[in-house]
């Protein structure tokens, strides 16, 4: 086990707080399966483009995503592959439990 680092724990807690929003978790889930524009993510999440853009901006600050411009479109994609581990845990615990299945 590694020694605790208060500054690292504080940074981790801040980034985990940023993830702790239903729309942001859905955005992560989508981006784990490919790259998308703000408009595509907003449509899927049922929020206006500016709201999706703000969610992306917050998560990008933590290094979770990168963006790439192609012409007039900006595509977002996962920059932190370990987000898959976090989403696996969330999906196993909350999305596939018997009480949450359709």
N, C-alpha and C positions, 0 to 999 in steps of 0.2 A: 504494500500500500504506500502511496506517495504522501509526503507531508502536506498538510493543509496550507493553502496560500490565500489569506483573506482577500486580497485584491482580485485574484482569479475567481474566487467564489462569488464576489460581488458582481463581477462582470458576467459570470454565468447566470446568476440570478436575474440580472437586468435583461439579458437576452431571453431567458425562459419566460419572464413576465411579458415581454413583447409577443412571444408566441401564444400566450394564453388568451386568445380571442377566437371565437368560432370562425369568423371570416378568414383570419390569418391561417388557422389550421387547415381550412379547405384550400386556400391558395397553395400551401405547402404540399398538400395531398395531390393537387393537380400538377404542380411543377415537378413532382417526383416522377411523373409519367411523360414529361416532355416540356417543350418551351411554349410560352404563350404570350400574347400581347396583353396590355392592361385591359383593353376592351373585351377580349375573350374571357379573361379572369373575372371581370366585373359582371358580365352576362351570366356566367355560371354561378357566381355567388349571389346574384340578385341585388347588387349594389351599384350606385353610379360610378362612372369611370374615375372621378376625382377621389372617391372614397377608397376604391381599390388601389389607386396610385399612392395614396397616403399609407395604406397598409404595407405596400411593397417598399416604400421609402424607409419605413421604420425597420422592417426586417432586413433590408439591404445594409443598413447601418451596422447590423450585427454580423455581416459577412455571409448571410444565408444564401443570397442570390447574386447573380451578375446580370447585366443587361447588355444587349447587343442591338445596335441600330442596323436595320436593313431598309434603305430608302426612307420612307416616311414612318415606318413602323419600328417600334422598340420591342424586342423579345426578351422576356425574363426566363432565367433557368437557374437550377440549383447550383450553388457554388460549394455548399457544405454537404457532402454525401452522407454524413452521419445523421442528417435529418431523417433519413429513412429509418434508422433505429428508433428515433423518438416517435415517428408516426406509426411504426409497427407496434410499439407499446400502447399507444393511444388507441389504435384500431383494435388490437386484441382485447383491451380492457373495456372500451366504451362503445365500439361500433359493432362488435361481433358477439356481444353477450346476448343471451336469450331474450332479455327484456328490451333490447334495442333493435332486434331484427324485424323486418316487415313481414 
